[in-house]
Amino acid sequence: MNALIRGDQLGHSLTYQGDVPLRWYLPEKPLDAAQALQLQNKNESVLCKLLELDDIHVDVNDESRENHADLARLEFKVDLALELLNQLYMREINLPDVCPLTLNTAYAEWMDARSPSVNKYIHLEVFLDTKYPHSLVFPATVQSVIEKSGRFKVTAKLDFSGELVNESLEKLIFRHHRRSIAVSHQG
């Protein structure tokens, strides 16, 4: 995954860019207030967990230095156990096809073999990290559809509410942007 700055419909902001499992669907009806709040709470929960998994804790004080090697070995074993559990879980779920996605807090753009119609209200289900294969679901309105080589480039305006969802998504995008800069300076 990379983060970059774009100047088209996705605005002049940091964006998440990567190949991720995603799908879109036409909801039977628009969300009512209770359903919208439930979806907002689910997205907040998923983003909170993604941010925690993405967090790097490096806090070594004098007391913990003597235990640092033991803690590092324990952390490695826990990470390995979680990775193995995740592999078992991934066998049981049916992730959607991987599509190139560009995302910020206002818009999403992706390439897909099928497309919704312009101005359609959709739900975009995105799995940002397969280490935690739980989806974010964004209500959205399709802004444009462009056919390219038998595939469709779809741009949709996200219609979600919730300040915490917005802030958490911005934070996740920013962290990946910082990491991509760090990696580019190392290589």
Helices and strands as residue ranges (DSSP letters): E 2-5, E 14-25, H 33-54, H 62-65, H 68-92, E 98-103, E 107-112, E 121-126, E 136-148, E 151-158, H 163-186
